[in-house]
């Protein structure tokens, strides 16, 4: 029987360790097991996190092995090679697919009922790899997709429009990477169409700044990596947000990556689309209306991912 208050994080690098801290601080879980090929690294992170105990709700954190996954409700996979400067997320695919070839069978050996949350990049391809290698139902294999990209878009729009980011409603969909796309046709600020709001702010004419904002969203990770070597704070909170939706059965709409089966005429891949997320994982993928240009851009994004997937031996 699964313990809904127990999770595991596989990989204790920058993203894994920061995610563990975010989850610890949230109080969502009472047990957290850290697994890493470098056992001492996992032990050190577990010790450091355990010393937070007087400041947070009690959480039992320890460095473990795959056998400790037996009753975990949520298994988060951050393990994988890091994305280097001038390296796209898709450049990582062969290295990280091989790593997943050793991780996923170990997970399945001890736990076939958990939800897999795949965080390693390229996240859409590796979510598909995890789905195929695990044999899990599609709703229980999830990637953060464009949740972080959407957050970046909302932040930059809020800065440009001088409005609270929580009142900005806009999506980035498609690949978490170079072919992602903004859905401007349905973007709004508390119900006011984004184009109308943009004209009223009198900072630019007819959404002229929107392409610059989109380009900044798309290139944000590259810039952060160039400046500090890795991105980890924002993705850790994106993972926390998804975990909250699952554990609290929130039925929240998040642009997670999951198996696409007929949506927008696409099939046989995973990519980020607005989806209802709850205790069972991805409960429903939504067909948010797209204009003709957005549909074409989404198809282009899907083709880029499909070309990579078709080269894999799964």
Backbone torsions as a table, in degrees:
resi	resn	phi	psi	omega
1	UNK	NA	135.3	-177.8
2	UNK	-74.2	144.8	174.6
3	UNK	-99.9	105.8	-174.1
4	UNK	-62.9	-18.0	-179.1
5	UNK	-101.3	17.6	178.0
6	UNK	-121.3	131.0	176.9
7	UNK	-131.8	165.7	176.1
8	UNK	-131.0	146.1	173.7
9	UNK	-122.0	120.8	179.1
10	UNK	-101.7	111.8	-175.7
11	UNK	108.4	115.8	-176.2
12	UNK	-117.6	38.4	171.8
13	UNK	-76.5	-158.8	-177.9
14	UNK	-54.4	-50.2	-175.8
15	UNK	-69.0	-45.2	-178.8
16	UNK	-63.2	-44.8	-178.8
17	UNK	-67.6	-40.6	179.9
18	UNK	-69.0	-36.4	175.5
19	UNK	-63.4	-42.7	178.4
20	UNK	-59.7	-42.3	179.1
21	UNK	-65.2	-42.4	179.4
22	UNK	-62.1	-42.8	179.7
23	UNK	-68.0	-39.7	177.3
24	UNK	-58.9	-46.1	-177.3
25	UNK	-66.7	-27.6	-174.9
26	UNK	-74.3	-27.0	-175.7
27	UNK	78.1	11.6	-178.7
28	UNK	-67.1	-36.5	-172.2
29	UNK	-118.3	152.2	174.1
30	UNK	-103.5	-14.0	177.4
31	UNK	-137.2	137.9	178.7
32	UNK	-143.5	120.8	178.8
33	UNK	-107.6	132.9	179.8
34	UNK	-107.4	129.8	-178.7
35	UNK	-126.0	132.2	179.2
36	UNK	-151.4	148.4	175.6
37	UNK	-58.9	-33.4	174.3
38	UNK	-91.0	93.8	-174.0
39	UNK	-59.1	-39.4	-178.6
40	UNK	-64.2	-36.2	178.0
41	UNK	-62.7	-46.1	178.9
42	UNK	-62.2	-40.4	179.1
43	UNK	-64.5	-42.1	179.5
44	UNK	-64.1	-42.3	178.2
45	UNK	-65.0	-41.3	179.9
46	UNK	-63.4	-40.3	177.8
47	UNK	-63.0	-48.5	-178.8
48	UNK	-59.3	-44.7	179.7
49	UNK	-67.2	-36.5	180.0
50	UNK	-63.5	-29.0	179.7
51	UNK	-72.4	-7.1	174.4
52	UNK	-81.2	-7.3	-170.0
53	UNK	-50.7	-42.0	-179.2
54	UNK	-66.6	-14.3	-175.0
55	UNK	-104.5	-6.0	-174.7
56	UNK	-133.5	174.0	171.5
57	UNK	-64.7	144.3	-175.2
58	UNK	-56.3	126.9	176.2
59	UNK	-137.0	126.8	176.3
60	UNK	-87.5	109.7	-178.4
61	UNK	-113.4	129.9	177.4
62	UNK	-149.7	157.2	173.9
63	UNK	-84.4	126.0	-175.1
64	UNK	-132.5	-165.4	178.6
65	UNK	-123.8	174.9	-176.4
66	UNK	-60.8	-27.6	178.5
67	UNK	-63.4	-21.2	179.2
68	UNK	-76.1	-4.6	178.9
69	UNK	-79.5	-5.5	-165.7
70	UNK	-51.5	-35.8	-178.3
71	UNK	-121.1	16.4	179.3
72	UNK	-68.5	133.5	175.9
73	UNK	-80.6	-31.6	-176.6
74	UNK	-133.7	127.4	176.8
75	UNK	-117.9	118.7	-176.1
76	UNK	-105.4	124.4	-177.0
77	UNK	-108.5	108.5	176.2
78	UNK	-110.5	-5.2	-176.7
79	UNK	-65.1	142.5	178.1
80	UNK	154.9	167.3	176.5
81	UNK	-68.2	146.9	179.7
82	UNK	-81.0	152.4	174.7
83	UNK	-81.1	123.2	-178.1
84	UNK	-92.6	171.3	176.1
85	UNK	-56.8	138.2	179.3
86	UNK	64.6	13.5	177.7
87	UNK	-108.9	126.8	178.6
88	UNK	-77.7	163.7	178.2
89	UNK	-62.1	-33.8	-178.1
90	UNK	-72.5	-22.9	175.7
91	UNK	-63.4	-22.5	-176.9
92	UNK	-80.5	-9.0	-162.4
93	UNK	-61.8	-44.7	-176.3
94	UNK	-65.8	-43.3	179.8
95	UNK	-61.7	-46.7	-174.2
96	UNK	-78.8	-24.5	173.6
97	UNK	-64.7	-39.8	177.3
98	UNK	-64.8	-40.3	177.9
99	UNK	-62.4	-42.3	179.0
100	UNK	-65.3	-28.7	178.1
101	UNK	-63.1	-21.9	176.2
102	UNK	-97.8	-26.6	-176.4
103	UNK	-81.3	-50.3	-171.4
104	UNK	-60.4	-46.0	178.6
105	UNK	-58.5	-33.1	177.9
106	UNK	-67.8	-39.2	177.1
107	UNK	-62.5	-49.2	-176.6
108	UNK	-62.7	-33.6	-179.7
109	UNK	-58.4	-36.4	-173.5
110	UNK	-108.1	-16.4	-175.9
111	UNK	-155.6	113.4	178.8
112	UNK	-106.9	3.2	-173.5
113	UNK	-112.0	-8.2	-175.1
114	UNK	-74.9	171.4	168.2
115	UNK	-97.5	131.6	176.3
116	UNK	-95.7	126.1	175.6
117	UNK	-115.1	106.7	-173.8
118	UNK	-92.9	119.5	-175.7
119	UNK	-111.6	-22.5	-178.3
120	UNK	-63.6	151.0	-179.8
121	UNK	-98.9	151.7	-0.4
122	UNK	-75.8	118.3	-163.9
123	UNK	-62.6	-38.3	-177.8
124	UNK	-67.3	-43.7	179.2
125	UNK	-66.5	-43.7	-177.5
126	UNK	-71.4	-28.0	172.4
127	UNK	-63.7	-41.8	177.1
128	UNK	-65.2	-42.2	177.7
129	UNK	-59.9	-46.2	179.6
130	UNK	-62.3	-38.8	178.7
131	UNK	-61.7	-47.2	-177.3
132	UNK	-70.1	-41.3	-177.5
133	UNK	-72.9	-30.8	-176.8
134	UNK	-84.2	-32.8	-172.9
135	UNK	74.0	11.7	179.6
136	UNK	-70.3	156.1	171.9
137	UNK	-59.8	143.5	-175.4
138	UNK	-55.6	-33.1	-177.1
139	UNK	-68.1	-16.2	-177.7
140	UNK	-103.8	12.8	174.3
141	UNK	-125.3	111.3	-168.6
142	UNK	-130.3	142.7	169.8
143	UNK	-116.9	156.0	176.3
144	UNK	-62.2	-15.7	175.1
145	UNK	54.3	-124.0	-179.2
146	UNK	-108.8	25.8	177.3
147	UNK	-60.4	-44.8	179.2
148	UNK	-69.8	-41.3	179.1
149	UNK	-61.3	-40.5	177.4
150	UNK	-63.5	-39.9	177.3
151	UNK	-63.5	-41.5	177.7
152	UNK	-62.2	-40.8	178.4
153	UNK	-62.3	-46.5	-179.5
154	UNK	-62.5	-40.1	179.1
155	UNK	-63.5	-48.9	-177.0
156	UNK	-67.4	-37.7	175.9
157	UNK	-64.6	-40.7	-179.3
158	UNK	-64.6	-37.0	177.7
159	UNK	-66.5	-43.1	-178.1
160	UNK	-69.2	-41.6	-175.7
161	UNK	-90.3	-7.4	-179.0
162	UNK	57.2	55.5	178.5
163	UNK	-142.8	151.3	179.3
164	UNK	-54.2	129.2	-178.4
165	UNK	-61.0	-23.6	179.3
166	UNK	-73.2	-12.6	177.3
167	UNK	-100.5	2.1	176.8
168	UNK	-94.8	124.0	-178.2
169	UNK	-118.4	102.9	-177.9
170	UNK	-155.0	151.1	-177.6
171	UNK	-119.8	145.9	157.3
172	UNK	-105.7	133.6	179.8
173	UNK	-130.0	174.6	179.0
174	UNK	92.9	-150.1	178.2
175	UNK	-65.2	141.4	167.4
176	UNK	-79.1	82.4	-174.9
177	UNK	169.3	-151.4	-167.8
178	UNK	-68.1	-21.6	-178.2
179	UNK	-103.8	11.0	178.1
180	UNK	-62.7	161.4	-177.0
181	UNK	-143.1	146.1	174.9
182	UNK	-86.2	144.5	176.3
183	UNK	-99.4	82.2	-178.7
184	UNK	-68.9	-28.0	-172.8
185	UNK	-63.7	-24.0	178.6
186	UNK	-115.6	4.1	-178.7
187	UNK	-69.4	141.6	-179.0
188	UNK	-156.3	163.0	173.3
189	UNK	-114.1	102.7	-177.3
190	UNK	47.5	46.7	175.6
191	UNK	93.4	-13.8	178.4
192	UNK	-88.3	122.2	-179.3
193	UNK	-50.5	137.8	-174.1
194	UNK	-60.4	-35.4	179.4
195	UNK	-66.0	-42.5	178.3
196	UNK	-65.3	-42.8	-180.0
197	UNK	-64.5	-39.9	-178.7
198	UNK	-63.9	-41.7	178.5
199	UNK	-64.4	-36.4	-177.6
200	UNK	-71.8	-23.7	-178.4
201	UNK	-77.1	-16.9	172.4
202	UNK	60.3	25.7	175.9
203	UNK	-92.1	-27.1	178.5
204	UNK	-154.1	160.2	-177.5
205	UNK	-96.1	129.6	170.0
206	UNK	54.8	46.9	175.9
207	UNK	62.0	29.0	-177.4
208	UNK	-62.4	-26.9	-177.6
209	UNK	-84.6	-9.0	-173.0
210	UNK	-64.9	-36.5	178.9
211	UNK	-65.3	-39.1	177.6
212	UNK	-62.7	-41.0	179.0
213	UNK	-64.5	-44.4	178.0
214	UNK	-60.8	-45.1	179.6
215	UNK	-61.0	-36.8	178.7
216	UNK	-67.7	-39.3	175.7
217	UNK	-59.9	-49.7	-175.8
218	UNK	-62.2	-34.9	-174.7
219	UNK	-99.5	2.8	-176.0
220	UNK	-56.7	-46.7	-176.7
221	UNK	-62.3	-42.2	179.7
222	UNK	-60.2	-41.2	-178.2
223	UNK	-68.0	-43.4	178.8
224	UNK	-62.3	-44.5	-179.8
225	UNK	-61.6	-41.5	179.1
226	UNK	-63.1	-37.2	-175.4
227	UNK	-83.5	-37.1	-173.3
228	UNK	-131.8	-1.1	172.3
229	UNK	98.5	-24.8	-178.7
230	UNK	-167.0	157.5	172.2
231	UNK	-108.8	134.3	-179.6
232	UNK	-151.5	-28.3	-178.4
233	UNK	-65.4	-54.0	-174.4
234	UNK	-67.0	-39.6	179.8
235	UNK	-67.3	-33.0	177.3
236	UNK	-61.7	-41.0	178.5
237	UNK	-73.0	-29.6	174.4
238	UNK	-64.6	-42.0	177.0
239	UNK	-63.7	-42.8	176.8
240	UNK	-58.6	-43.5	-179.3
241	UNK	-60.7	-42.0	178.8
242	UNK	-66.7	-42.9	179.2
243	UNK	-60.5	-40.5	177.1
244	UNK	-60.3	-45.1	-179.3
245	UNK	-60.9	-36.8	-179.9
246	UNK	-73.8	-54.7	-173.2
247	UNK	-65.5	-36.8	-178.4
248	UNK	-92.2	3.0	178.7
249	UNK	51.7	51.5	-170.7
250	UNK	-78.6	-20.7	-173.3
251	UNK	56.4	43.4	-178.9
252	UNK	-82.9	148.2	175.8
253	UNK	-91.9	114.3	-179.4
254	UNK	-133.6	147.3	-177.6
255	UNK	-86.5	61.4	-179.9
256	UNK	-78.6	163.4	176.3
257	UNK	-95.0	128.7	177.8
258	UNK	-152.4	174.7	-178.7
259	UNK	-65.2	129.0	178.6
260	UNK	-97.2	123.8	-178.3
261	UNK	-129.2	80.4	175.8
262	UNK	96.6	-11.7	-179.7
263	UNK	-68.4	130.4	-179.0
264	UNK	56.8	25.4	179.4
265	UNK	76.4	16.2	-176.9
266	UNK	-107.0	155.9	-178.3
267	UNK	-160.3	154.9	170.8
268	UNK	73.9	31.2	176.8
269	UNK	-159.5	169.0	173.9
270	UNK	-114.5	136.2	173.7
271	UNK	-158.3	169.6	-173.1
272	UNK	-80.9	120.8	176.2
273	UNK	-140.6	151.2	176.6
274	UNK	-58.1	124.6	-175.6
275	UNK	-140.2	149.3	175.7
276	UNK	-84.7	122.3	-175.5
277	UNK	-116.2	129.6	179.6
278	UNK	-149.3	-159.1	-174.1
279	UNK	-58.8	-31.3	-179.3
280	UNK	-87.5	1.7	-177.3
281	UNK	101.4	-132.9	177.2
282	UNK	-80.8	109.8	-175.9
283	UNK	-87.6	-30.9	-179.8
284	UNK	-163.9	137.3	173.0
285	UNK	-98.8	131.1	-173.7
286	UNK	-94.7	140.3	175.4
287	UNK	-95.7	78.6	177.2
288	UNK	-65.9	131.9	-177.9
289	UNK	-57.7	135.1	176.7
290	UNK	-118.9	147.1	172.3
291	UNK	-82.3	176.2	-172.5
292	UNK	-60.2	-42.5	-179.9
293	UNK	-65.4	-39.0	178.4
294	UNK	-67.4	-39.8	177.3
295	UNK	-60.8	-44.3	179.4
296	UNK	-64.7	-40.2	178.9
297	UNK	-66.1	-37.7	177.7
298	UNK	-66.2	-40.8	177.7
299	UNK	-63.2	-38.8	176.7
300	UNK	-63.6	-42.6	177.8
301	UNK	-61.2	-43.6	179.6
302	UNK	-64.4	-39.5	179.0
303	UNK	-62.5	-40.4	179.3
304	UNK	-61.1	-42.1	178.5
305	UNK	-70.0	-41.4	-177.6
306	UNK	-64.2	-36.1	177.8
307	UNK	-61.2	-37.6	178.9
308	UNK	-72.0	-45.9	-179.1
309	UNK	-60.1	-39.4	-177.6
310	UNK	-66.5	-17.7	178.7
311	UNK	-87.2	-9.5	-177.5
312	UNK	-85.5	147.5	175.8
313	UNK	-102.0	95.7	-176.6
314	UNK	-114.3	NA	NA
